[in-house]
Amino acid sequence: MKAELGLGEDTSLQAIIQSRQQSRQQHMASFFDDLEAKYAKPKKTKAAAATGKKKGKK
């Protein structure tokens, strides 16, 4: 099976597995960043908070 995949030693297999794990970690980080950008409430800046209207009882 190693010959079919072009692997000579176990170290090659280790390198492939580690690179795949790193790739998955990068994709998951990107996925969570995208979710955060989509669903997180934007933080108010000082200028927007200072000029914002206050809600009061009528």
URMO-V619593 format. One record per helix or strand of 2 or more residues. SS is the DSSP state (2 for helix, 1 for strand). FROM is the first residue (numbers start at 0). LEN is the number of residues. Records with the same first field share a line. If there is no record, write none. Layout:
SS->FROM-LEN + FROM-LEN
This chain:
2->1-4 + 9-30 + 45-6
